[in-house]
Amino acid sequence: MKIDWAALGSVFGVSLVVTVALVGLFTLGITGLSRHERAAAQGGGAALAVTGAYACFAACAAAVAYGIYLIVA
């Protein structure tokens, strides 16, 4: 059996970058919800923060769904 180390390294690099990107995107979503909670506690509105948070969560869900699609297909 011969292992293609270049392909293995490429897969590792792409998976590492995608994982870091998804964690960052999810963190942005959590931050947006946190800002909304702070604004609500102070009596203000932060509709843009909530919209951004939901967009981040939707992008995370789409990336996960695409990954599952790639595995199944």
HTML snippet that shows the backbone in 3Dmol.js (N, CA, C, O; Angstrom):
<script src="https://3Dmol.org/build/3Dmol-min.js"></script>
<div id="view" style="width:600px;height:400px;position:relative"></div>
<script>
const pdb = `
ATOM      1  N   MET A   1       0.848  -1.174   0.000  1.00  0.00           N
ATOM      2  CA  MET A   1       0.000   0.000   0.000  1.00  0.00           C
ATOM      3  C   MET A   1       0.899   1.244   0.000  1.00  0.00           C
ATOM      4  O   MET A   1       1.869   1.330   0.753  1.00  0.00           O
ATOM      5  N   LYS A   2       0.554   2.186  -0.850  1.00  0.00           N
ATOM      6  CA  LYS A   2       1.332   3.414  -0.970  1.00  0.00           C
ATOM      7  C   LYS A   2       0.459   4.588  -0.552  1.00  0.00           C
ATOM      8  O   LYS A   2      -0.648   4.754  -1.066  1.00  0.00           O
ATOM      9  N   ILE A   3       0.943   5.394   0.365  1.00  0.00           N
ATOM     10  CA  ILE A   3       0.198   6.550   0.857  1.00  0.00           C
ATOM     11  C   ILE A   3       0.629   7.791   0.091  1.00  0.00           C
ATOM     12  O   ILE A   3       1.821   8.077  -0.021  1.00  0.00           O
ATOM     13  N   ASP A   4      -0.339   8.520  -0.433  1.00  0.00           N
ATOM     14  CA  ASP A   4      -0.063   9.776  -1.128  1.00  0.00           C
ATOM     15  C   ASP A   4      -0.014  10.891  -0.075  1.00  0.00           C
ATOM     16  O   ASP A   4      -1.047  11.447   0.299  1.00  0.00           O
ATOM     17  N   TRP A   5       1.181  11.204   0.391  1.00  0.00           N
ATOM     18  CA  TRP A   5       1.355  12.148   1.492  1.00  0.00           C
ATOM     19  C   TRP A   5       0.949  13.566   1.101  1.00  0.00           C
ATOM     20  O   TRP A   5       0.466  14.329   1.938  1.00  0.00           O
ATOM     21  N   ALA A   6       1.143  13.914  -0.155  1.00  0.00           N
ATOM     22  CA  ALA A   6       0.756  15.257  -0.612  1.00  0.00           C
ATOM     23  C   ALA A   6      -0.758  15.433  -0.547  1.00  0.00           C
ATOM     24  O   ALA A   6      -1.247  16.479  -0.119  1.00  0.00           O
ATOM     25  N   ALA A   7      -1.492  14.418  -0.967  1.00  0.00           N
ATOM     26  CA  ALA A   7      -2.954  14.490  -0.907  1.00  0.00           C
ATOM     27  C   ALA A   7      -3.435  14.506   0.543  1.00  0.00           C
ATOM     28  O   ALA A   7      -4.366  15.232   0.890  1.00  0.00           O
ATOM     29  N   LEU A   8      -2.799  13.710   1.369  1.00  0.00           N
ATOM     30  CA  LEU A   8      -3.165  13.679   2.786  1.00  0.00           C
ATOM     31  C   LEU A   8      -2.911  15.030   3.447  1.00  0.00           C
ATOM     32  O   LEU A   8      -3.727  15.498   4.240  1.00  0.00           O
ATOM     33  N   GLY A   9      -1.786  15.653   3.123  1.00  0.00           N
ATOM     34  CA  GLY A   9      -1.490  16.987   3.652  1.00  0.00           C
ATOM     35  C   GLY A   9      -2.457  18.032   3.140  1.00  0.00           C
ATOM     36  O   GLY A   9      -2.843  18.937   3.880  1.00  0.00           O
ATOM     37  N   SER A  10      -2.851  17.919   1.891  1.00  0.00           N
ATOM     38  CA  SER A  10      -3.819  18.856   1.308  1.00  0.00           C
ATOM     39  C   SER A  10      -5.168  18.746   2.006  1.00  0.00           C
ATOM     40  O   SER A  10      -5.786  19.760   2.331  1.00  0.00           O
ATOM     41  N   VAL A  11      -5.622  17.533   2.235  1.00  0.00           N
ATOM     42  CA  VAL A  11      -6.895  17.325   2.934  1.00  0.00           C
ATOM     43  C   VAL A  11      -6.811  17.869   4.353  1.00  0.00           C
ATOM     44  O   VAL A  11      -7.756  18.492   4.837  1.00  0.00           O
ATOM     45  N   PHE A  12      -5.692  17.640   5.019  1.00  0.00           N
ATOM     46  CA  PHE A  12      -5.527  18.158   6.374  1.00  0.00           C
ATOM     47  C   PHE A  12      -5.552  19.683   6.387  1.00  0.00           C
ATOM     48  O   PHE A  12      -6.198  20.286   7.245  1.00  0.00           O
ATOM     49  N   GLY A  13      -4.859  20.304   5.449  1.00  0.00           N
ATOM     50  CA  GLY A  13      -4.818  21.767   5.396  1.00  0.00           C
ATOM     51  C   GLY A  13      -6.183  22.380   5.129  1.00  0.00           C
ATOM     52  O   GLY A  13      -6.570  23.349   5.782  1.00  0.00           O
ATOM     53  N   VAL A  14      -6.912  21.819   4.173  1.00  0.00           N
ATOM     54  CA  VAL A  14      -8.247  22.346   3.857  1.00  0.00           C
ATOM     55  C   VAL A  14      -9.188  22.152   5.036  1.00  0.00           C
ATOM     56  O   VAL A  14      -9.952  23.058   5.368  1.00  0.00           O
ATOM     57  N   SER A  15      -9.145  20.994   5.670  1.00  0.00           N
ATOM     58  CA  SER A  15     -10.043  20.758   6.803  1.00  0.00           C
ATOM     59  C   SER A  15      -9.714  21.677   7.978  1.00  0.00           C
ATOM     60  O   SER A  15     -10.615  22.120   8.691  1.00  0.00           O
ATOM     61  N   LEU A  16      -8.446  21.961   8.179  1.00  0.00           N
ATOM     62  CA  LEU A  16      -8.051  22.877   9.252  1.00  0.00           C
ATOM     63  C   LEU A  16      -8.557  24.287   8.979  1.00  0.00           C
ATOM     64  O   LEU A  16      -9.086  24.940   9.878  1.00  0.00           O
ATOM     65  N   VAL A  17      -8.401  24.756   7.758  1.00  0.00           N
ATOM     66  CA  VAL A  17      -8.862  26.106   7.401  1.00  0.00           C
ATOM     67  C   VAL A  17     -10.383  26.215   7.509  1.00  0.00           C
ATOM     68  O   VAL A  17     -10.899  27.207   8.025  1.00  0.00           O
ATOM     69  N   VAL A  18     -11.093  25.213   7.029  1.00  0.00           N
ATOM     70  CA  VAL A  18     -12.557  25.238   7.088  1.00  0.00           C
ATOM     71  C   VAL A  18     -13.036  25.180   8.527  1.00  0.00           C
ATOM     72  O   VAL A  18     -13.996  25.862   8.885  1.00  0.00           O
ATOM     73  N   THR A  19     -12.387  24.378   9.356  1.00  0.00           N
ATOM     74  CA  THR A  19     -12.775  24.295  10.765  1.00  0.00           C
ATOM     75  C   THR A  19     -12.578  25.625  11.469  1.00  0.00           C
ATOM     76  O   THR A  19     -13.454  26.066  12.212  1.00  0.00           O
ATOM     77  N   VAL A  20     -11.451  26.263  11.248  1.00  0.00           N
ATOM     78  CA  VAL A  20     -11.196  27.565  11.875  1.00  0.00           C
ATOM     79  C   VAL A  20     -12.198  28.604  11.374  1.00  0.00           C
ATOM     80  O   VAL A  20     -12.667  29.437  12.149  1.00  0.00           O
ATOM     81  N   ALA A  21     -12.525  28.559  10.090  1.00  0.00           N
ATOM     82  CA  ALA A  21     -13.499  29.505   9.537  1.00  0.00           C
ATOM     83  C   ALA A  21     -14.886  29.293  10.136  1.00  0.00           C
ATOM     84  O   ALA A  21     -15.577  30.260  10.455  1.00  0.00           O
ATOM     85  N   LEU A  22     -15.294  28.045  10.291  1.00  0.00           N
ATOM     86  CA  LEU A  22     -16.615  27.776  10.880  1.00  0.00           C
ATOM     87  C   LEU A  22     -16.675  28.201  12.343  1.00  0.00           C
ATOM     88  O   LEU A  22     -17.684  28.744  12.793  1.00  0.00           O
ATOM     89  N   VAL A  23     -15.613  27.958  13.074  1.00  0.00           N
ATOM     90  CA  VAL A  23     -15.581  28.385  14.474  1.00  0.00           C
ATOM     91  C   VAL A  23     -15.640  29.904  14.565  1.00  0.00           C
ATOM     92  O   VAL A  23     -16.343  30.448  15.417  1.00  0.00           O
ATOM     93  N   GLY A  24     -14.912  30.589  13.698  1.00  0.00           N
ATOM     94  CA  GLY A  24     -14.952  32.050  13.676  1.00  0.00           C
ATOM     95  C   GLY A  24     -16.324  32.578  13.313  1.00  0.00           C
ATOM     96  O   GLY A  24     -16.792  33.546  13.912  1.00  0.00           O
ATOM     97  N   LEU A  25     -16.974  31.961  12.344  1.00  0.00           N
ATOM     98  CA  LEU A  25     -18.313  32.381  11.936  1.00  0.00           C
ATOM     99  C   LEU A  25     -19.321  32.151  13.056  1.00  0.00           C
ATOM    100  O   LEU A  25     -20.177  32.997  13.312  1.00  0.00           O
ATOM    101  N   PHE A  26     -19.218  31.015  13.716  1.00  0.00           N
ATOM    102  CA  PHE A  26     -20.130  30.734  14.831  1.00  0.00           C
ATOM    103  C   PHE A  26     -19.890  31.716  15.981  1.00  0.00           C
ATOM    104  O   PHE A  26     -20.834  32.147  16.642  1.00  0.00           O
ATOM    105  N   THR A  27     -18.625  32.066  16.213  1.00  0.00           N
ATOM    106  CA  THR A  27     -18.298  33.038  17.257  1.00  0.00           C
ATOM    107  C   THR A  27     -18.895  34.401  16.944  1.00  0.00           C
ATOM    108  O   THR A  27     -19.388  35.084  17.842  1.00  0.00           O
ATOM    109  N   LEU A  28     -18.855  34.804  15.675  1.00  0.00           N
ATOM    110  CA  LEU A  28     -19.489  36.064  15.282  1.00  0.00           C
ATOM    111  C   LEU A  28     -20.999  36.032  15.545  1.00  0.00           C
ATOM    112  O   LEU A  28     -21.581  37.033  15.962  1.00  0.00           O
ATOM    113  N   GLY A  29     -21.617  34.893  15.300  1.00  0.00           N
ATOM    114  CA  GLY A  29     -23.045  34.760  15.585  1.00  0.00           C
ATOM    115  C   GLY A  29     -23.348  34.895  17.068  1.00  0.00           C
ATOM    116  O   GLY A  29     -24.297  35.580  17.451  1.00  0.00           O
ATOM    117  N   ILE A  30     -22.553  34.252  17.896  1.00  0.00           N
ATOM    118  CA  ILE A  30     -22.733  34.348  19.345  1.00  0.00           C
ATOM    119  C   ILE A  30     -22.509  35.784  19.808  1.00  0.00           C
ATOM    120  O   ILE A  30     -23.229  36.272  20.679  1.00  0.00           O
ATOM    121  N   THR A  31     -21.522  36.461  19.237  1.00  0.00           N
ATOM    122  CA  THR A  31     -21.246  37.853  19.596  1.00  0.00           C
ATOM    123  C   THR A  31     -22.421  38.752  19.224  1.00  0.00           C
ATOM    124  O   THR A  31     -22.782  39.650  19.984  1.00  0.00           O
ATOM    125  N   GLY A  32     -23.016  38.514  18.066  1.00  0.00           N
ATOM    126  CA  GLY A  32     -24.180  39.300  17.652  1.00  0.00           C
ATOM    127  C   GLY A  32     -25.354  39.114  18.599  1.00  0.00           C
ATOM    128  O   GLY A  32     -26.037  40.079  18.941  1.00  0.00           O
ATOM    129  N   LEU A  33     -25.589  37.892  19.018  1.00  0.00           N
ATOM    130  CA  LEU A  33     -26.676  37.653  19.977  1.00  0.00           C
ATOM    131  C   LEU A  33     -26.374  38.288  21.329  1.00  0.00           C
ATOM    132  O   LEU A  33     -27.280  38.776  22.005  1.00  0.00           O
ATOM    133  N   SER A  34     -25.108  38.283  21.721  1.00  0.00           N
ATOM    134  CA  SER A  34     -24.712  38.909  22.980  1.00  0.00           C
ATOM    135  C   SER A  34     -24.945  40.420  22.926  1.00  0.00           C
ATOM    136  O   SER A  34     -25.411  41.018  23.895  1.00  0.00           O
ATOM    137  N   ARG A  35     -24.620  41.024  21.795  1.00  0.00           N
ATOM    138  CA  ARG A  35     -24.855  42.467  21.651  1.00  0.00           C
ATOM    139  C   ARG A  35     -26.342  42.790  21.681  1.00  0.00           C
ATOM    140  O   ARG A  35     -26.752  43.825  22.206  1.00  0.00           O
ATOM    141  N   HIS A  36     -27.136  41.904  21.120  1.00  0.00           N
ATOM    142  CA  HIS A  36     -28.584  42.108  21.170  1.00  0.00           C
ATOM    143  C   HIS A  36     -29.088  42.055  22.615  1.00  0.00           C
ATOM    144  O   HIS A  36     -29.919  42.868  23.020  1.00  0.00           O
ATOM    145  N   GLU A  37     -28.587  41.108  23.371  1.00  0.00           N
ATOM    146  CA  GLU A  37     -29.004  40.988  24.778  1.00  0.00           C
ATOM    147  C   GLU A  37     -28.606  42.228  25.567  1.00  0.00           C
ATOM    148  O   GLU A  37     -29.387  42.724  26.379  1.00  0.00           O
ATOM    149  N   ARG A  38     -27.393  42.733  25.334  1.00  0.00           N
ATOM    150  CA  ARG A  38     -26.952  43.946  26.029  1.00  0.00           C
ATOM    151  C   ARG A  38     -27.809  45.140  25.649  1.00  0.00           C
ATOM    152  O   ARG A  38     -28.180  45.942  26.506  1.00  0.00           O
ATOM    153  N   ALA A  39     -28.122  45.260  24.372  1.00  0.00           N
ATOM    154  CA  ALA A  39     -28.938  46.389  23.918  1.00  0.00           C
ATOM    155  C   ALA A  39     -30.354  46.289  24.473  1.00  0.00           C
ATOM    156  O   ALA A  39     -30.953  47.309  24.815  1.00  0.00           O
ATOM    157  N   ALA A  40     -30.891  45.092  24.566  1.00  0.00           N
ATOM    158  CA  ALA A  40     -32.231  44.916  25.120  1.00  0.00           C
ATOM    159  C   ALA A  40     -32.247  45.244  26.612  1.00  0.00           C
ATOM    160  O   ALA A  40     -33.225  45.793  27.118  1.00  0.00           O
ATOM    161  N   ALA A  41     -31.175  44.913  27.306  1.00  0.00           N
ATOM    162  CA  ALA A  41     -31.108  45.216  28.731  1.00  0.00           C
ATOM    163  C   ALA A  41     -31.019  46.719  28.978  1.00  0.00           C
ATOM    164  O   ALA A  41     -31.473  47.208  30.013  1.00  0.00           O
ATOM    165  N   GLN A  42     -30.436  47.450  28.029  1.00  0.00           N
ATOM    166  CA  GLN A  42     -30.309  48.896  28.174  1.00  0.00           C
ATOM    167  C   GLN A  42     -31.498  49.636  27.582  1.00  0.00           C
ATOM    168  O   GLN A  42     -31.547  50.866  27.626  1.00  0.00           O
ATOM    169  N   GLY A  43     -32.450  48.905  27.033  1.00  0.00           N
ATOM    170  CA  GLY A  43     -33.653  49.535  26.501  1.00  0.00           C
ATOM    171  C   GLY A  43     -33.566  49.910  25.038  1.00  0.00           C
ATOM    172  O   GLY A  43     -34.484  50.545  24.518  1.00  0.00           O
ATOM    173  N   GLY A  44     -32.496  49.542  24.357  1.00  0.00           N
ATOM    174  CA  GLY A  44     -32.340  49.869  22.942  1.00  0.00           C
ATOM    175  C   GLY A  44     -32.633  48.665  22.068  1.00  0.00           C
ATOM    176  O   GLY A  44     -32.925  47.575  22.561  1.00  0.00           O
ATOM    177  N   GLY A  45     -32.551  48.876  20.777  1.00  0.00           N
ATOM    178  CA  GLY A  45     -32.770  47.780  19.837  1.00  0.00           C
ATOM    179  C   GLY A  45     -31.508  47.534  19.038  1.00  0.00           C
ATOM    180  O   GLY A  45     -30.761  48.467  18.742  1.00  0.00           O
ATOM    181  N   ALA A  46     -31.274  46.308  18.695  1.00  0.00           N
ATOM    182  CA  ALA A  46     -30.096  45.960  17.905  1.00  0.00           C
ATOM    183  C   ALA A  46     -30.505  44.951  16.834  1.00  0.00           C
ATOM    184  O   ALA A  46     -30.052  43.807  16.831  1.00  0.00           O
ATOM    185  N   ALA A  47     -31.370  45.400  15.929  1.00  0.00           N
ATOM    186  CA  ALA A  47     -31.879  44.504  14.887  1.00  0.00           C
ATOM    187  C   ALA A  47     -30.762  44.060  13.946  1.00  0.00           C
ATOM    188  O   ALA A  47     -30.771  42.928  13.461  1.00  0.00           O
ATOM    189  N   LEU A  48     -29.807  44.941  13.687  1.00  0.00           N
ATOM    190  CA  LEU A  48     -28.703  44.589  12.790  1.00  0.00           C
ATOM    191  C   LEU A  48     -27.840  43.481  13.395  1.00  0.00           C
ATOM    192  O   LEU A  48     -27.365  42.600  12.679  1.00  0.00           O
ATOM    193  N   ALA A  49     -27.640  43.525  14.702  1.00  0.00           N
ATOM    194  CA  ALA A  49     -26.836  42.489  15.363  1.00  0.00           C
ATOM    195  C   ALA A  49     -27.533  41.133  15.272  1.00  0.00           C
ATOM    196  O   ALA A  49     -26.882  40.114  15.042  1.00  0.00           O
ATOM    197  N   VAL A  50     -28.834  41.119  15.451  1.00  0.00           N
ATOM    198  CA  VAL A  50     -29.581  39.856  15.381  1.00  0.00           C
ATOM    199  C   VAL A  50     -29.584  39.332  13.948  1.00  0.00           C
ATOM    200  O   VAL A  50     -29.419  38.133  13.724  1.00  0.00           O
ATOM    201  N   THR A  51     -29.768  40.215  12.990  1.00  0.00           N
ATOM    202  CA  THR A  51     -29.760  39.802  11.592  1.00  0.00           C
ATOM    203  C   THR A  51     -28.401  39.228  11.206  1.00  0.00           C
ATOM    204  O   THR A  51     -28.326  38.204  10.528  1.00  0.00           O
ATOM    205  N   GLY A  52     -27.337  39.882  11.633  1.00  0.00           N
ATOM    206  CA  GLY A  52     -26.001  39.368  11.368  1.00  0.00           C
ATOM    207  C   GLY A  52     -25.751  38.033  12.037  1.00  0.00           C
ATOM    208  O   GLY A  52     -25.128  37.146  11.452  1.00  0.00           O
ATOM    209  N   ALA A  53     -26.234  37.886  13.261  1.00  0.00           N
ATOM    210  CA  ALA A  53     -26.059  36.620  13.978  1.00  0.00           C
ATOM    211  C   ALA A  53     -26.787  35.487  13.263  1.00  0.00           C
ATOM    212  O   ALA A  53     -26.241  34.396  13.104  1.00  0.00           O
ATOM    213  N   TYR A  54     -28.016  35.746  12.834  1.00  0.00           N
ATOM    214  CA  TYR A  54     -28.770  34.710  12.122  1.00  0.00           C
ATOM    215  C   TYR A  54     -28.118  34.381  10.779  1.00  0.00           C
ATOM    216  O   TYR A  54     -28.138  33.230  10.342  1.00  0.00           O
ATOM    217  N   ALA A  55     -27.544  35.386  10.130  1.00  0.00           N
ATOM    218  CA  ALA A  55     -26.847  35.138   8.866  1.00  0.00           C
ATOM    219  C   ALA A  55     -25.610  34.256   9.102  1.00  0.00           C
ATOM    220  O   ALA A  55     -25.318  33.362   8.308  1.00  0.00           O
ATOM    221  N   CYS A  56     -24.897  34.513  10.190  1.00  0.00           N
ATOM    222  CA  CYS A  56     -23.729  33.686  10.521  1.00  0.00           C
ATOM    223  C   CYS A  56     -24.138  32.247  10.810  1.00  0.00           C
ATOM    224  O   CYS A  56     -23.488  31.309  10.347  1.00  0.00           O
ATOM    225  N   PHE A  57     -25.205  32.072  11.566  1.00  0.00           N
ATOM    226  CA  PHE A  57     -25.676  30.727  11.879  1.00  0.00           C
ATOM    227  C   PHE A  57     -26.169  30.015  10.624  1.00  0.00           C
ATOM    228  O   PHE A  57     -25.956  28.813  10.466  1.00  0.00           O
ATOM    229  N   ALA A  58     -26.828  30.754   9.730  1.00  0.00           N
ATOM    230  CA  ALA A  58     -27.287  30.152   8.473  1.00  0.00           C
ATOM    231  C   ALA A  58     -26.105  29.725   7.605  1.00  0.00           C
ATOM    232  O   ALA A  58     -26.145  28.671   6.970  1.00  0.00           O
ATOM    233  N   ALA A  59     -25.062  30.539   7.579  1.00  0.00           N
ATOM    234  CA  ALA A  59     -23.868  30.176   6.811  1.00  0.00           C
ATOM    235  C   ALA A  59     -23.196  28.939   7.403  1.00  0.00           C
ATOM    236  O   ALA A  59     -22.708  28.083   6.664  1.00  0.00           O
ATOM    237  N   CYS A  60     -23.167  28.843   8.725  1.00  0.00           N
ATOM    238  CA  CYS A  60     -22.612  27.645   9.372  1.00  0.00           C
ATOM    239  C   CYS A  60     -23.428  26.410   9.017  1.00  0.00           C
ATOM    240  O   CYS A  60     -22.871  25.361   8.692  1.00  0.00           O
ATOM    241  N   ALA A  61     -24.744  26.536   9.078  1.00  0.00           N
ATOM    242  CA  ALA A  61     -25.614  25.406   8.742  1.00  0.00           C
ATOM    243  C   ALA A  61     -25.447  25.008   7.281  1.00  0.00           C
ATOM    244  O   ALA A  61     -25.455  23.820   6.958  1.00  0.00           O
ATOM    245  N   ALA A  62     -25.297  25.988   6.397  1.00  0.00           N
ATOM    246  CA  ALA A  62     -25.107  25.680   4.976  1.00  0.00           C
ATOM    247  C   ALA A  62     -23.777  24.972   4.752  1.00  0.00           C
ATOM    248  O   ALA A  62     -23.703  24.040   3.952  1.00  0.00           O
ATOM    249  N   ALA A  63     -22.735  25.396   5.441  1.00  0.00           N
ATOM    250  CA  ALA A  63     -21.428  24.746   5.292  1.00  0.00           C
ATOM    251  C   ALA A  63     -21.472  23.309   5.797  1.00  0.00           C
ATOM    252  O   ALA A  63     -20.897  22.415   5.177  1.00  0.00           O
ATOM    253  N   VAL A  64     -22.144  23.087   6.910  1.00  0.00           N
ATOM    254  CA  VAL A  64     -22.269  21.727   7.448  1.00  0.00           C
ATOM    255  C   VAL A  64     -23.092  20.865   6.494  1.00  0.00           C
ATOM    256  O   VAL A  64     -22.743  19.713   6.236  1.00  0.00           O
ATOM    257  N   ALA A  65     -24.181  21.420   5.971  1.00  0.00           N
ATOM    258  CA  ALA A  65     -25.013  20.663   5.027  1.00  0.00           C
ATOM    259  C   ALA A  65     -24.225  20.325   3.762  1.00  0.00           C
ATOM    260  O   ALA A  65     -24.361  19.224   3.229  1.00  0.00           O
ATOM    261  N   TYR A  66     -23.409  21.250   3.281  1.00  0.00           N
ATOM    262  CA  TYR A  66     -22.590  20.993   2.100  1.00  0.00           C
ATOM    263  C   TYR A  66     -21.556  19.909   2.399  1.00  0.00           C
ATOM    264  O   TYR A  66     -21.291  19.060   1.548  1.00  0.00           O
ATOM    265  N   GLY A  67     -20.980  19.926   3.577  1.00  0.00           N
ATOM    266  CA  GLY A  67     -20.032  18.887   3.959  1.00  0.00           C
ATOM    267  C   GLY A  67     -20.691  17.516   4.004  1.00  0.00           C
ATOM    268  O   GLY A  67     -20.111  16.532   3.546  1.00  0.00           O
ATOM    269  N   ILE A  68     -21.886  17.448   4.545  1.00  0.00           N
ATOM    270  CA  ILE A  68     -22.621  16.176   4.578  1.00  0.00           C
ATOM    271  C   ILE A  68     -22.950  15.726   3.160  1.00  0.00           C
ATOM    272  O   ILE A  68     -22.872  14.540   2.841  1.00  0.00           O
ATOM    273  N   TYR A  69     -23.320  16.691   2.308  1.00  0.00           N
ATOM    274  CA  TYR A  69     -23.597  16.361   0.908  1.00  0.00           C
ATOM    275  C   TYR A  69     -22.353  15.767   0.239  1.00  0.00           C
ATOM    276  O   TYR A  69     -22.455  14.784  -0.496  1.00  0.00           O
ATOM    277  N   LEU A  70     -21.190  16.354   0.489  1.00  0.00           N
ATOM    278  CA  LEU A  70     -19.959  15.848  -0.101  1.00  0.00           C
ATOM    279  C   LEU A  70     -19.637  14.441   0.390  1.00  0.00           C
ATOM    280  O   LEU A  70     -19.120  13.621  -0.368  1.00  0.00           O
ATOM    281  N   ILE A  71     -19.936  14.165   1.639  1.00  0.00           N
ATOM    282  CA  ILE A  71     -19.664  12.834   2.177  1.00  0.00           C
ATOM    283  C   ILE A  71     -20.600  11.811   1.579  1.00  0.00           C
ATOM    284  O   ILE A  71     -20.174  10.711   1.228  1.00  0.00           O
ATOM    285  N   VAL A  72     -21.883  12.160   1.456  1.00  0.00           N
ATOM    286  CA  VAL A  72     -22.889  11.215   0.978  1.00  0.00           C
ATOM    287  C   VAL A  72     -22.773  10.989  -0.526  1.00  0.00           C
ATOM    288  O   VAL A  72     -22.953   9.870  -1.006  1.00  0.00           O
ATOM    289  N   ALA A  73     -22.470  12.055  -1.268  1.00  0.00           N
ATOM    290  CA  ALA A  73     -22.461  11.943  -2.748  1.00  0.00           C
ATOM    291  C   ALA A  73     -21.321  11.123  -3.260  1.00  0.00           C
ATOM    292  O   ALA A  73     -21.185  10.943  -4.470  1.00  0.00           O
TER     293      ALA A  73
END
`;
const viewer = $3Dmol.createViewer("view");
viewer.addModel(pdb, "pdb");
viewer.setStyle({}, {cartoon: {color: "spectrum"}});
viewer.zoomTo();
viewer.render();
</script>
